Amino acid sequence: MDLKNGSVVTEFILQGFSAGWELQVVFFVTFSLIYGATVLGNALIMVTVTCSSTLRSPMYFLLGNLSFLDMCLSTVTTPKMIRDLLTEHKTISIWGCMAQMFFMHLFGGAEATLLVAMAFDRYVAICKPLHYRKIMNHRLLNGFVILSWTIGFIHTMSQMVLTVNLPFCGPHIINNIFCDLPLVIKLACVETYTLELFVIADSGLLSLICFLLLLVSYTVLLATVQRRSSGGLSKALSTLSAHITVVSLFFGPCIFIYAWPFKSFASNKVLAVFYTVFTPLLNPIIYTLRNQKMQEARRKLRFQNVSST
């Protein structure tokens, strides 16, 4: 293996946004506010679900876990991106880059699987309401959470084990706001065409399969809801629409990045920002602003805290 002049890359340069200083400051303020709202909103959901006695249903248990994954996914990339907006040299160590990619795919894979579990929960609630509590028991819920983390871990390890030992000795500029696996692989000093295809197949197929499963399940659910007209099912339809919104906005950018032709979308920074900055904010917006039960639980907790002081 011929390493160019024997040099070995120890850090990468993130190209970030090629905009003027004034626009960089605007981005800094905007993304800082969004990240703060993401952490606060998702943390609020987790605390409310954990402490409220009225949110003991399986749906809210899964929602609390989804909020945790969203908060982690945003934290992997957004703070570094925000800091880089005000620095001239946007560098990241090679091991920092590897860690970023590892956790991105860990949390992303786990969240994709958990969204499928949430769709199953809605299927049982709408199609088998009388058996809901029996089917969606604690054992199954814990199994869903363990399965989501397991699939996320297998998903990220299957790619990182082939990436972590790649030699990097030439160009070290990543045309993105964070370490994106396809772009990092292309900087290696060896032929990586097969590995690039594997990354597309791994990440793209996971996203596409989960999305298709969700699409089929929600189609069945919507058809079931349409055949019935009770008040309870109209409420379930409202909840279902929130799930469909989250799923569409989560998988849309991911499918474009990994399931489309490799060179066309891998460096699209708009999709990258949307996936890592805006999507994790969807949970607190959709599930707290639209969910009456969640708002009532928050008010009760606030009142209890005020009364105790």
C-alpha positions as CSV (number, residue, x, y, z in Angstrom):
1,M,0.0,0.0,0.0
2,D,1.5,3.3,-1.1
3,L,0.9,6.1,1.4
4,K,1.6,9.4,-0.3
5,N,5.0,10.6,0.9
6,G,4.4,8.4,4.1
7,S,2.1,11.1,5.5
8,V,-0.8,10.0,7.6
9,V,-3.9,12.1,8.2
10,T,-4.6,12.7,12.0
11,E,-7.5,15.1,11.5
12,F,-10.1,16.1,9.0
13,I,-11.3,19.6,7.9
14,L,-15.1,20.0,7.8
15,Q,-15.9,22.4,5.0
16,G,-19.2,23.5,6.7
17,F,-21.2,26.3,5.2
18,S,-19.5,28.5,2.6
19,A,-21.2,31.7,3.6
20,G,-20.2,35.2,4.7
21,W,-19.4,36.0,8.4
22,E,-22.7,37.7,9.0
23,L,-24.6,34.7,7.7
24,Q,-22.5,32.4,9.8
25,V,-23.5,34.4,12.9
26,V,-27.2,34.1,11.9
27,F,-26.7,30.3,11.5
28,F,-25.0,30.2,14.9
29,V,-27.9,31.9,16.7
30,T,-30.6,30.0,14.8
31,F,-29.0,26.5,15.3
32,S,-28.2,27.3,19.0
33,L,-31.8,28.1,19.7
34,I,-33.0,25.1,17.8
35,Y,-30.6,22.8,19.7
36,G,-31.5,24.3,23.0
37,A,-35.2,23.8,22.2
38,T,-34.5,20.2,21.1
39,V,-32.7,19.2,24.3
40,L,-35.2,21.1,26.5
41,G,-38.3,19.7,24.7
42,N,-37.2,16.1,24.5
43,A,-36.0,16.2,28.1
44,L,-39.4,17.6,29.1
45,I,-41.1,14.7,27.4
46,M,-39.0,12.2,29.2
47,V,-39.5,13.8,32.6
48,T,-43.3,14.1,32.0
49,V,-43.7,10.5,30.8
50,T,-41.5,9.2,33.7
51,C,-43.2,11.2,36.5
52,S,-46.8,11.4,35.4
53,S,-49.2,8.7,36.5
54,T,-51.6,9.5,33.6
55,L,-49.0,8.6,31.0
56,R,-48.4,5.0,31.8
57,S,-49.6,3.6,28.4
58,P,-47.2,1.8,26.1
59,M,-47.4,4.6,23.5
60,Y,-45.9,7.1,26.0
61,F,-43.3,4.7,27.1
62,L,-42.1,4.3,23.5
63,L,-42.4,8.1,23.0
64,G,-40.1,8.7,26.0
65,N,-37.5,6.4,24.5
66,L,-37.9,8.1,21.1
67,S,-37.2,11.5,22.7
68,F,-34.0,10.1,24.3
69,L,-32.8,8.9,20.9
70,D,-33.7,12.2,19.3
71,M,-31.8,14.1,21.9
72,C,-28.7,11.9,21.6
73,L,-28.8,12.0,17.8
74,S,-28.8,15.8,17.8
75,T,-26.1,16.0,20.4
76,V,-23.7,13.9,18.4
77,T,-23.4,16.5,15.6
78,T,-25.1,19.8,16.4
79,P,-22.9,21.2,19.2
80,K,-19.7,20.7,17.1
81,M,-21.4,22.2,14.1
82,I,-22.5,25.3,16.1
83,R,-19.0,25.8,17.5
84,D,-17.5,25.5,14.0
85,L,-19.7,28.3,12.8
86,L,-17.6,30.8,14.7
87,T,-14.2,29.2,14.0
88,E,-12.0,29.6,11.0
89,H,-10.4,26.2,11.1
90,K,-13.2,23.6,11.3
91,T,-11.1,20.5,12.3
92,I,-12.0,17.2,13.9
93,S,-9.6,14.4,14.9
94,I,-9.8,11.2,13.0
95,W,-11.0,9.3,16.2
96,G,-13.5,12.1,16.9
97,C,-14.8,11.6,13.4
98,M,-15.0,7.9,13.8
99,A,-16.9,8.3,17.1
100,Q,-19.3,10.8,15.5
101,M,-20.1,8.4,12.7
102,F,-20.5,5.4,15.2
103,F,-23.0,7.2,17.4
104,M,-24.9,8.7,14.5
105,H,-25.6,5.3,13.0
106,L,-26.2,3.8,16.4
107,F,-28.9,6.3,17.4
108,G,-30.3,6.5,13.8
109,G,-30.6,2.8,13.4
110,A,-32.2,2.4,16.9
111,E,-34.7,5.2,16.1
112,A,-35.7,3.7,12.8
113,T,-36.5,0.4,14.5
114,L,-38.3,2.1,17.4
115,L,-40.6,3.9,14.9
116,V,-41.6,0.5,13.6
117,A,-42.4,-0.6,17.1
118,M,-44.5,2.5,17.6
119,A,-46.4,1.7,14.4
120,F,-47.1,-1.8,15.8
121,D,-48.4,-0.2,19.0
122,R,-50.8,2.0,17.0
123,Y,-51.9,-1.1,15.0
124,V,-52.8,-3.0,18.2
125,A,-54.5,0.0,19.8
126,I,-56.7,0.6,16.7
127,C,-57.3,-2.9,15.3
128,K,-57.3,-4.9,18.6
129,P,-58.3,-2.4,21.3
130,L,-59.8,-5.0,23.6
131,H,-56.5,-6.9,23.8
132,Y,-54.3,-3.8,23.8
133,R,-53.0,-4.1,27.4
134,K,-52.6,-7.8,27.2
135,I,-50.5,-7.7,23.9
136,M,-48.5,-4.5,24.7
137,N,-47.2,-5.7,28.1
138,H,-44.0,-4.6,29.8
139,R,-42.1,-7.6,28.5
140,L,-42.9,-6.8,24.9
141,L,-42.2,-3.1,25.4
142,N,-38.8,-3.8,27.0
143,G,-38.1,-6.2,24.1
144,F,-38.9,-3.5,21.6
145,V,-36.4,-1.1,23.2
146,I,-33.7,-3.8,23.5
147,L,-34.3,-4.8,19.9
148,S,-34.0,-1.2,18.7
149,W,-30.6,-0.7,20.4
150,T,-29.4,-4.1,19.2
151,I,-30.3,-3.3,15.6
152,G,-28.7,0.1,15.9
153,F,-25.5,-1.4,17.3
154,I,-25.3,-4.1,14.6
155,H,-26.0,-1.5,12.0
156,T,-23.2,0.8,13.0
157,M,-20.7,-1.9,13.9
158,S,-21.1,-3.6,10.5
159,Q,-20.0,-0.4,8.9
160,M,-17.5,1.0,11.4
161,V,-15.5,-2.3,11.7
162,L,-14.7,-1.9,8.0
163,T,-14.0,1.9,8.2
164,V,-12.0,2.4,11.4
165,N,-8.8,0.8,10.0
166,L,-8.9,2.5,6.6
167,P,-5.6,4.4,5.9
168,F,-6.0,8.1,5.3
169,C,-3.0,9.9,3.8
170,G,-4.2,12.2,1.1
171,P,-7.1,14.8,0.9
172,H,-8.6,15.4,4.3
173,I,-11.4,17.8,3.5
174,I,-15.0,16.6,4.2
175,N,-17.6,18.6,2.2
176,N,-20.2,18.5,5.0
177,I,-21.0,19.9,8.4
178,F,-20.1,16.7,10.2
179,C,-18.3,13.4,9.5
180,D,-20.6,11.6,7.0
181,L,-19.6,8.0,6.5
182,P,-19.8,7.9,2.6
183,L,-17.7,11.1,2.3
184,V,-15.1,9.9,4.8
185,I,-14.7,6.5,3.1
186,K,-14.0,8.3,-0.2
187,L,-10.9,10.0,1.4
188,A,-9.2,6.7,2.1
189,C,-5.9,5.9,0.3
190,V,-7.2,2.5,-0.9
191,E,-9.9,1.4,-3.3
192,T,-13.2,1.7,-1.5
193,Y,-15.8,1.1,-4.2
194,T,-17.0,-2.1,-2.7
195,L,-17.2,-0.5,0.8
196,E,-19.1,2.4,-0.6
197,L,-21.7,0.0,-2.1
198,F,-21.9,-1.8,1.2
199,V,-22.6,1.5,3.0
200,I,-25.4,2.3,0.6
201,A,-26.9,-1.2,0.9
202,D,-26.6,-1.2,4.7
203,S,-27.9,2.3,5.6
204,G,-30.1,2.7,2.5
205,L,-31.8,-0.7,2.9
206,L,-32.4,-0.3,6.6
207,S,-34.0,3.1,6.0
208,L,-36.0,1.9,3.0
209,I,-37.2,-1.4,4.6
210,C,-38.3,0.4,7.8
211,F,-40.0,3.1,5.8
212,L,-41.9,0.6,3.6
213,L,-43.0,-1.4,6.7
214,L,-44.3,1.8,8.2
215,L,-46.0,2.8,5.0
216,V,-47.8,-0.5,4.8
217,S,-48.8,-0.6,8.4
218,Y,-50.1,3.0,8.4
219,T,-52.0,2.3,5.2
220,V,-53.7,-0.6,7.0
221,L,-54.4,1.5,10.0
222,L,-55.9,4.4,8.0
223,A,-58.1,1.9,6.1
224,T,-59.3,0.5,9.5
225,V,-60.0,3.9,10.9
226,Q,-61.9,4.9,7.8
227,R,-64.3,2.0,8.3
228,R,-65.1,3.0,11.8
229,S,-66.5,6.3,13.1
230,S,-66.4,6.2,16.9
231,G,-65.0,9.2,18.9
232,G,-62.2,7.1,20.3
233,L,-61.0,6.1,16.9
234,S,-61.1,9.7,15.7
235,K,-58.8,10.5,18.6
236,A,-56.6,7.6,17.5
237,L,-56.5,9.0,14.0
238,S,-55.2,12.3,15.4
239,T,-52.4,10.4,17.2
240,L,-51.8,8.4,14.0
241,S,-51.3,11.6,11.9
242,A,-48.6,12.7,14.3
243,H,-46.8,9.5,13.9
244,I,-47.0,9.7,10.1
245,T,-45.6,13.2,10.2
246,V,-42.6,12.2,12.3
247,V,-41.9,9.1,10.2
248,S,-42.1,11.0,6.9
249,L,-39.8,13.8,8.1
250,F,-37.3,11.3,9.7
251,F,-37.0,8.9,6.8
252,G,-37.3,11.3,3.9
253,P,-33.8,12.9,4.2
254,C,-32.2,9.6,5.3
255,I,-33.5,7.8,2.2
256,F,-32.4,10.6,-0.1
257,I,-28.9,10.5,1.4
258,Y,-28.3,6.8,1.3
259,A,-30.8,5.1,-1.0
260,W,-30.3,7.4,-4.0
261,P,-27.1,7.4,-6.3
262,F,-24.0,7.7,-4.1
263,K,-22.5,10.9,-5.6
264,S,-25.8,12.8,-6.0
265,F,-26.9,13.3,-2.5
266,A,-24.0,12.3,-0.2
267,S,-22.8,15.9,0.2
268,N,-26.1,17.7,0.4
269,K,-25.7,19.9,3.4
270,V,-29.4,21.0,3.5
271,L,-30.5,17.4,4.0
272,A,-27.8,16.9,6.6
273,V,-28.9,19.9,8.6
274,F,-32.6,18.9,8.3
275,Y,-31.8,15.3,9.5
276,T,-29.6,16.2,12.4
277,V,-30.9,19.6,13.5
278,F,-34.5,20.0,12.6
279,T,-35.9,16.4,12.8
280,P,-35.0,15.8,16.5
281,L,-37.1,18.9,17.3
282,L,-40.2,17.3,15.8
283,N,-40.9,15.2,18.8
284,P,-41.5,18.0,21.3
285,I,-43.3,20.1,18.8
286,I,-45.7,17.5,17.5
287,Y,-46.3,15.5,20.7
288,T,-46.5,18.3,23.2
289,L,-48.3,21.1,21.2
290,R,-50.8,18.7,19.6
291,N,-51.2,16.2,22.4
292,Q,-53.8,17.2,25.0
293,K,-53.0,14.4,27.4
294,M,-49.4,15.4,27.4
295,Q,-50.2,19.0,28.1
296,E,-52.6,18.1,31.0
297,A,-49.9,15.9,32.5
298,R,-47.4,18.7,32.3
299,R,-49.8,21.1,34.0
300,K,-50.5,18.6,36.8
301,L,-46.8,18.1,37.4
302,R,-46.2,21.9,37.4
303,F,-49.0,22.4,39.9
304,Q,-47.6,19.6,42.2
305,N,-44.2,21.2,42.1
306,V,-45.6,24.6,43.0
307,S,-47.7,23.1,45.8
308,S,-44.8,21.2,47.3
309,T,-42.7,24.4,47.5
